[in-house]
Amino acid sequence: MTGDHGHSHASAGPSAGARHRGRLAFAFGVLAVFMIVEVVAALATRSLALLSDAGHMLTDVLGLGMALAAIQLASRGSAHRHRTFGLYRLEILAALANAVLLLGVALYVVVEALDRFDDAPEVLGVPMLVVAALGLAANVVAFLLLRHGAKESLNVEGAYLEVLADAVGSVGVIVAAIVIQVTQWEWVDPAVGIAIGLWILPRTCRLAAKAVRILVQAAPAGTDLDAIEAALGELAGVVDVHDLHVWTLTSEMEVASAHLMVRAGSDTHAVLDQARFLLRDEHHICHATLQIEPDDHEGCDEVTW
């Protein structure tokens, strides 16, 4: 006998990322407008620190654009007959793409900064300072818009980390501009560029690791599969649990499947309901596909993957 719970995330409501679509769109608009200003200013002032900040803002805009596109496609594709889990995974792919973009920019800035130490060009400190201050203001607005959503959606977290990194970059550029104006130390500009790049790298790697973990369908971090298996095995009538799988579809959408072997004559409906409530209430898994098997059935426990 086979059973499933009465509803799934596809019908229960929007994904975590979709709930923050409006904030993402507003942050995208703010940063897109200012990105153009910052790129022009970076070229005019010949500041690598400002150029690195502009590059980070470009990844912000691209990342937010991908996040919005992924959310929109996921919501449209959820009802397609041949996409049995919809297109929710696009949000995870967007998060991974954001991490790759940010990694590329950080590495470029570090390499370029190392080259500039030997021959640092003159930097126009005052325009650099003004533009960096405006850039910080734009990033603070985007930061506040995305902060709450980053706790719920990996896709939004990717955009949030880019904005956070860019805000730190703007602070670094402001400091560099002030130091250059006071001391005329042109080497401060590439030094700040390197510092920004090195600050971003570990955060980018952590975001990428989270996305890859979901894409390879590993069990969610912190999930105790042994505890879940033991709890299911303790349900009245259950004599064996096998073929247990737990994975993440997208942010805040955990999925599980398992075979529960029961004694002949057991109330399979009761076993199914108890298992469903157990997974939902104690392990926060709201989408579970559970196969109930009599103990005289053979073959299902021989599955090797």
Stockholm file with secondary structure:
# STOCKHOLM 1.0

chainA/1-305         MTGDHGHSHASAGPSAGARHRGRLAFAFGVLAVFMIVEVVAALATRSLALLSDAGHMLTDVLGLGMALAAIQLASRGSAHRHRTFGLYRLEILAALANAVLLLGVALYVVVEALDRFDDAPEVLGVPMLVVAALGLAANVVAFLLLRHGAKESLNVEGAYLEVLADAVGSVGVIVAAIVIQVTQWEWVDPAVGIAIGLWILPRTCRLAAKAVRILVQAAPAGTDLDAIEAALGELAGVVDVHDLHVWTLTSEMEVASAHLMVRAGSDTHAVLDQARFLLRDEHHICHATLQIEPDDHEGCDEVTW
#=GR chainA/1-305 SS CEEECSCCHHHHCCCTTGGGHHHHHHHHHHHHHHHHHHHHHHHHHTCHHHHHHHHHHHHHHHHHHHHHHHHHHHHHHTTCTTCTTTTTHHHHHHHHHHHHHHHHHHHHHHHHHHHHTTSCCCCCHHHHHHHHHHHHHHHHHHHHHHTTGGGTCHHHHHHHHHHHHHHHHHHHHHHHHHHHHHHCCTTHHHHHHHHHHHHHHHHHHHHHHHHHHHHTTCCCTTCCHHHHHHHHHTSTTEEEEEEEEEEEEETTEEEEEEEEEECTTCCHHHHHHHHHHHHHHHHCCCEEEEEEEETTCCSGGGCCC
#=GC SS_cons         CEEECSCCHHHHCCCTTGGGHHHHHHHHHHHHHHHHHHHHHHHHHTCHHHHHHHHHHHHHHHHHHHHHHHHHHHHHHTTCTTCTTTTTHHHHHHHHHHHHHHHHHHHHHHHHHHHHTTSCCCCCHHHHHHHHHHHHHHHHHHHHHHTTGGGTCHHHHHHHHHHHHHHHHHHHHHHHHHHHHHHCCTTHHHHHHHHHHHHHHHHHHHHHHHHHHHHTTCCCTTCCHHHHHHHHHTSTTEEEEEEEEEEEEETTEEEEEEEEEECTTCCHHHHHHHHHHHHHHHHCCCEEEEEEEETTCCSGGGCCC
//
